[in-house]
Amino acid sequence: MAISEQDKITFTRNLSVMAKSGIPLLEAVLSEGKQARSADFKRALFAVAEDIRRGERFSAALAKHPGVFGYFYVHVIEAGERSGSLEQNLIYLFEQMSAAREFRKELTGALLYPAFILSAVVVVGSLMAYFVLPQLTGFLSSFEGAELPFVTRMVLAFSDVTQHYGPLIFPGLFAACALLYGILAQTRPGRDVSDAMRLHLPIIGGILQRAYLVQFSKMLATLLKSGIPMHESLAIVGNGLDNAVFKKSALALVPHILAGQPLSPFLDRSLFPPLYIQMMEVGEKSARIEQNLDYLAEFYRKEMEYRLKNILTSLEPLLLILVGAVVLFLALALFMPLYQTIGTL
């Protein structure tokens, strides 16, 4: 369905405002259906309104449209219905979706400059290998008095390969990248591998880990405040997380809770920092687990934002080293034969 994330954010925000104003749910959903810009979203909302008119619960009506309203969205609405906190849960969903959208926007913006620099290095290097270096091949090969330096031989070999196989190499690399992306993005084992790899990326991995800690904490706190038991809340959170590693970790906690064990000893220490585990343990002992989850969500949100704002500062030295290494390598390849020849005179 052609429904944008912004459409769902706007719908959730408007619905929370109308719920707070005392407007009946059926009337609110119909109003949003009439205002929806997307034809698919309009049809879905009118279908939801019709189900509500027939006496179905709001969450059950939403669940009939999994392509529009995801697993976690539906269960947060259901939790709000069960606890009488539908308005608060709608506000949470609006804030959560808005924050996730803003995070993706900021991360993309922060990575745009490094991606541009890397792309420029690749493009310039490819153009030099295909057009410039062949012009220098004869010049470099003319130094017959001494054996050419290793770096020069590497440049000549690279130039020779790109000249003979360039039309095959570059489309082949593009096809291989497209195939790899398809495997990682479209298959379950591929998604599991790519989700784990993302968490271990330099610099970015730490930011993503904190983003998932915020998501996990806010999800769990919201469901617990709505009166949903811990084991059920963890199952909903696990199925609602979009990272396979965190999903598996959250779902693995459910059997321990059902067995009457505390949560904190079984948190995955490769995902949850010592401070997180300690705060959860304190929350369990003091019966303040929801408050501690809110505190942890806010703490790691600030950490994530700080790292995000400083991502360019962290990546800039690496980019300078990379560009400098490429320039130095080419300079050595070109000038070392000259120095060797001058030295033999």
C-alpha positions in Angstrom: 0.0 0.0 0.0 1.2 3.5 -0.9 1.0 4.9 2.6 3.7 7.2 3.9 5.0 7.1 7.4 4.1 10.8 7.8 0.4 9.9 7.0 0.4 7.4 9.9 2.1 9.9 12.2 -0.4 12.6 11.4 -3.3 10.2 11.9 -2.0 9.1 15.3 -1.4 12.7 16.4 -4.9 13.9 15.3 -6.6 10.9 16.9 -4.9 11.6 20.2 -6.0 15.2 20.1 -9.6 14.2 19.3 -9.6 11.6 22.0 -8.4 14.2 24.5 -11.2 16.5 23.3 -13.9 13.9 24.0 -14.8 13.2 20.3 -16.1 9.7 19.9 -13.7 7.2 18.3 -15.9 6.4 15.3 -16.4 10.1 14.5 -12.6 10.7 14.8 -11.6 7.8 12.5 -14.2 8.9 9.9 -12.9 12.4 10.0 -9.4 11.2 9.5 -10.5 9.0 6.6 -12.1 11.9 4.8 -8.9 14.0 5.2 -6.5 11.2 4.2 -4.4 12.1 1.2 -3.6 8.5 0.2 -6.4 6.6 -1.4 -5.1 3.3 0.2 -5.0 4.9 3.6 -8.5 6.4 3.1 -9.9 3.0 2.2 -8.2 1.4 5.3 -9.6 4.1 7.7 -13.1 3.8 6.3 -12.9 0.0 6.7 -11.7 0.5 10.3 -14.6 2.9 10.9 -17.1 0.4 9.5 -15.8 -2.3 11.8 -16.1 0.0 14.8 -19.6 0.8 13.8 -20.4 -2.9 13.9 -19.1 -3.1 17.5 -15.6 -4.3 17.0 -12.8 -3.1 19.2 -10.5 -0.4 17.7 -7.4 -2.7 18.0 -9.2 -5.6 16.3 -10.3 -3.4 13.4 -6.7 -2.1 13.0 -5.3 -5.7 13.1 -7.2 -6.4 9.8 -4.8 -4.1 8.0 -1.3 -5.3 8.9 0.2 -3.6 5.9 -0.8 -0.2 7.4 -0.8 -0.7 11.2 2.1 -2.9 12.4 2.2 -5.5 15.1 3.4 -3.2 17.9 1.0 -0.4 16.9 -2.0 -2.7 17.2 -0.9 -4.1 20.6 -0.2 -0.7 22.1 -3.7 0.3 21.1 -5.1 -2.9 22.6 -3.2 -2.3 25.8 -4.7 1.2 26.0 -8.2 -0.2 25.5 -7.6 -2.8 28.3 -6.3 -0.2 30.7 -8.4 2.8 29.8 -5.3 4.7 28.7 -5.9 4.9 25.0 -5.3 8.6 24.8 -1.9 8.3 26.5 -0.9 5.3 24.3 -1.8 7.2 21.2 0.4 10.1 22.3 3.2 7.6 23.0 2.8 6.0 19.5 2.9 9.5 17.9 6.1 10.4 19.9 7.7 7.1 19.2 7.1 7.2 15.4 8.1 10.9 15.2 11.3 10.2 17.1 12.2 7.2 14.9 11.6 9.2 11.8 13.7 12.1 13.1 16.5 9.7 14.1 16.7 8.2 10.6 16.6 11.7 9.1 19.5 12.9 11.3 21.6 9.7 10.8 21.2 10.0 7.0 22.1 13.7 7.1 25.2 13.0 9.3 26.4 10.2 7.0 25.8 12.2 3.8 29.1 14.1 3.9 31.3 11.0 4.6 29.4 9.1 1.9 30.0 11.9 -0.6 33.7 12.0 0.2 34.0 8.2 -0.1 32.1 8.2 -3.4 34.3 11.0 -4.7 37.4 9.0 -3.9 36.0 5.9 -5.6 34.9 7.9 -8.7 38.2 9.9 -9.0 40.2 6.7 -8.5 38.3 4.8 -11.1 38.6 7.7 -13.6 42.3 7.9 -13.0 42.7 4.2 -13.4 40.8 4.1 -16.6 41.9 7.3 -18.3 44.9 8.9 -16.6 47.1 6.0 -15.6 47.2 4.4 -19.1 48.8 7.7 -20.4 51.5 7.3 -17.8 52.1 3.6 -18.4 54.5 4.1 -21.2 56.4 6.7 -19.2 56.7 4.5 -16.1 57.6 1.5 -18.1 60.5 3.4 -19.8 62.6 3.2 -16.6 64.6 0.1 -17.7 67.7 0.9 -15.7 66.3 -0.4 -12.4 63.5 -2.6 -11.2 60.3 -0.6 -10.7 59.2 -0.1 -7.1 56.4 -2.4 -5.8 53.8 0.4 -5.5 54.5 1.4 -9.1 54.1 -2.2 -10.3 50.8 -2.3 -8.5 49.6 0.8 -10.2 50.6 -0.5 -13.6 48.9 -3.8 -12.9 45.7 -2.1 -11.7 45.7 0.2 -14.8 46.2 -2.8 -17.1 43.3 -4.7 -15.5 40.9 -1.7 -15.7 41.8 -1.2 -19.3 41.2 -4.8 -20.3 38.4 -5.7 -18.0 36.9 -2.4 -16.8 33.7 -2.7 -18.8 33.1 -6.0 -17.0 34.4 -5.2 -13.6 32.3 -2.2 -12.7 28.9 -3.6 -13.9 29.9 -6.9 -12.2 30.6 -5.1 -8.9 27.3 -3.2 -9.2 25.5 -6.5 -9.8 27.3 -8.2 -6.9 26.3 -5.4 -4.6 22.7 -5.5 -5.7 22.7 -9.3 -5.2 24.2 -9.0 -1.7 21.7 -6.3 -0.8 18.9 -8.5 -2.0 20.1 -11.5 0.1 20.7 -9.3 3.2 17.4 -7.4 2.9 15.0 -9.9 1.5 15.8 -13.2 3.3 15.4 -13.9 7.0 19.0 -15.3 7.5 20.3 -12.3 5.5 18.4 -9.9 7.7 19.7 -11.6 10.9 23.3 -11.2 9.6 22.8 -7.6 8.5 21.1 -6.6 11.8 24.0 -8.1 13.8 26.6 -6.4 11.5 25.0 -3.0 11.8 25.4 -3.1 15.6 29.1 -3.7 15.2 29.9 -1.0 12.7 32.5 1.5 13.8 31.0 4.6 15.3 27.5 4.0 13.8 27.0 0.7 15.6 27.1 2.4 19.1 24.5 4.9 17.9 22.2 2.2 16.6 22.6 0.2 19.8 21.5 3.2 21.9 18.6 3.8 19.6 17.3 0.2 20.1 17.9 0.6 23.9 15.6 3.7 23.8 13.0 1.9 21.7 13.1 -1.2 24.0 12.8 0.8 27.2 10.0 3.1 26.0 8.0 0.2 24.5 8.3 -1.9 27.7 7.5 1.0 30.0 4.4 2.0 28.0 3.0 -1.6 28.0 3.7 -2.1 31.7 2.0 1.2 32.6 -1.0 0.0 30.7 -1.2 -3.0 33.0 0.1 -5.6 30.6 2.0 -8.4 32.5 5.8 -8.5 32.1 5.9 -11.7 30.0 3.2 -10.5 27.6 4.8 -7.1 27.3 8.2 -8.6 26.5 6.6 -10.8 23.8 4.9 -7.7 22.3 8.1 -5.7 22.5 10.2 -8.5 21.0 7.9 -8.9 18.0 7.7 -5.1 17.6 11.4 -4.4 17.4 12.9 -4.1 13.9 16.3 -5.5 14.8 16.6 -9.3 14.7 19.3 -9.4 17.4 17.3 -7.3 19.9 14.1 -9.2 18.9 15.7 -12.5 19.7 17.1 -11.2 23.0 13.7 -9.8 24.2 11.8 -13.0 23.3 14.4 -15.1 25.1 13.5 -13.4 28.3 9.8 -14.5 28.3 10.4 -18.1 29.5 12.4 -16.8 32.5 9.6 -14.4 33.5 7.0 -17.2 33.2 9.2 -19.3 35.4 9.0 -16.6 38.1 12.6 -15.4 37.7 13.7 -11.7 37.6 14.5 -9.9 34.4 17.8 -8.3 35.0 20.1 -11.4 35.4 19.0 -12.6 31.9 19.5 -9.4 29.9 22.1 -10.0 27.1 25.3 -8.3 28.3 26.5 -7.8 24.7 23.4 -5.6 24.1 22.6 -4.1 27.5 25.3 -2.1 29.2 26.1 -2.7 32.9 24.4 0.5 33.9 21.2 -0.7 32.2 21.2 -4.0 33.9 22.0 -2.4 37.3 19.1 0.1 36.9 16.7 -2.8 36.0 17.8 -4.7 39.0 17.2 -1.7 41.3 13.8 -1.2 39.6 12.8 -4.8 40.3 13.8 -4.6 43.9 12.1 -1.3 44.5 9.0 -2.0 42.4 9.9 1.0 40.2 10.7 -0.7 37.0 8.5 1.5 34.8 10.1 4.7 36.2 13.6 3.2 35.8 12.8 2.2 32.2 11.6 5.8 31.5 14.9 7.1 33.0 17.0 4.7 30.9 15.1 5.6 27.8 15.8 9.3 28.4 19.5 8.6 29.4 20.3 6.7 26.3 18.3 9.0 24.1 20.6 11.9 25.2 23.7 9.7 24.6 22.5 8.7 21.2 21.8 12.4 20.2 25.3 13.4 21.5 27.0 10.7 19.5 24.9 11.6 16.4 25.8 15.2 16.6 29.5 14.3 16.9 29.5 11.6 14.2 31.2 13.9 11.6 33.9 14.8 14.1 34.5 11.1 14.7 34.6 10.2 11.0 36.5 13.2 9.7 40.0 11.9 10.8 39.3 8.6 9.2 38.3 10.3 5.9 41.4 12.4 6.0 43.6 9.4 6.5 41.9 7.5 3.7 42.2 10.4 1.2 45.8 11.0 2.3 46.7 7.3 1.9 45.3 7.3 -1.7 47.2 10.5 -2.6 50.4 9.2 -1.0 50.2 5.8 -2.7 49.8 7.5 -6.2 52.6 10.0 -5.4 55.0 7.2 -4.4 54.0 5.2 -7.5 54.8 8.1 -9.8 57.8 9.7 -8.2 59.8 6.7 -6.8 61.0 5.6 -10.3 62.2 9.2 -10.9 64.2 9.2 -7.7 65.7 5.8 -8.5 66.7 6.9 -12.0 68.3 10.1 -10.7 70.1 8.1 -8.1 71.7 5.9 -10.7 73.0 8.9 -12.7 
